[in-house]
Amino acid sequence: MDKNRIEGVAKQVKGSVKEAIGKMTGDKRIELEGMAEKNLGKAQAKSGELADKVRDKLEK
């Protein structure tokens, strides 16, 4: 498994927590930072997924 997949999922979780804290406290800046971090994590996880697929194809 590509490390980008793992790091991406971790960023998604961290972003979700940050977003929830921002919503609970009414802090829009924290909420938006969390949303951005979550989206970056999704992109990074997809990048890792693609790298895994390429690696699998090359190994065949």
C-alpha positions as CSV (number, residue, x, y, z in Angstrom):
1,M,0.0,0.0,0.0
2,D,1.3,3.4,-1.0
3,K,2.2,5.7,1.9
4,N,0.2,8.5,0.2
5,R,-3.0,6.5,0.8
6,I,-2.3,6.1,4.5
7,E,-1.3,9.8,4.9
8,G,-4.3,10.9,2.9
9,V,-6.7,9.0,5.1
10,A,-5.0,10.4,8.2
11,K,-5.5,14.0,6.8
12,Q,-9.1,13.2,6.0
13,V,-9.7,12.2,9.6
14,K,-7.8,15.1,11.0
15,G,-9.7,17.5,8.7
16,S,-13.1,16.0,9.7
17,V,-12.3,16.5,13.4
18,K,-11.1,20.0,12.8
19,E,-14.2,20.8,10.8
20,A,-16.5,19.4,13.5
21,I,-14.7,21.4,16.2
22,G,-15.1,24.5,14.1
23,K,-18.8,23.9,13.7
24,M,-19.3,23.2,17.4
25,T,-17.4,26.3,18.5
26,G,-18.7,28.5,15.7
27,D,-15.2,29.2,14.4
28,K,-15.5,29.5,10.6
29,R,-11.8,29.6,10.1
30,I,-11.2,26.3,11.8
31,E,-14.1,24.8,10.1
32,L,-12.8,25.9,6.7
33,E,-9.3,24.7,7.5
34,G,-10.7,21.3,8.3
35,M,-12.7,21.2,5.1
36,A,-9.6,22.1,3.1
37,E,-7.4,19.5,4.9
38,K,-10.1,16.8,4.4
39,N,-10.2,17.6,0.7
40,L,-6.4,17.5,0.4
41,G,-6.4,14.2,2.2
42,K,-8.9,12.8,-0.3
43,A,-6.7,13.9,-3.2
44,Q,-3.6,12.4,-1.6
45,A,-5.4,9.1,-0.9
46,K,-6.5,9.0,-4.6
47,S,-3.0,9.6,-5.7
48,G,-1.7,6.7,-3.6
49,E,-4.5,4.5,-4.9
50,L,-3.4,5.3,-8.5
51,A,0.2,4.6,-7.6
52,D,-0.9,1.2,-6.2
53,K,-2.8,0.4,-9.4
54,V,0.2,1.3,-11.6
55,R,2.5,-0.7,-9.4
56,D,0.2,-3.7,-9.6
57,K,0.0,-3.5,-13.4
58,L,3.8,-3.3,-13.7
59,E,4.2,-6.4,-11.5
60,K,2.0,-8.6,-13.7
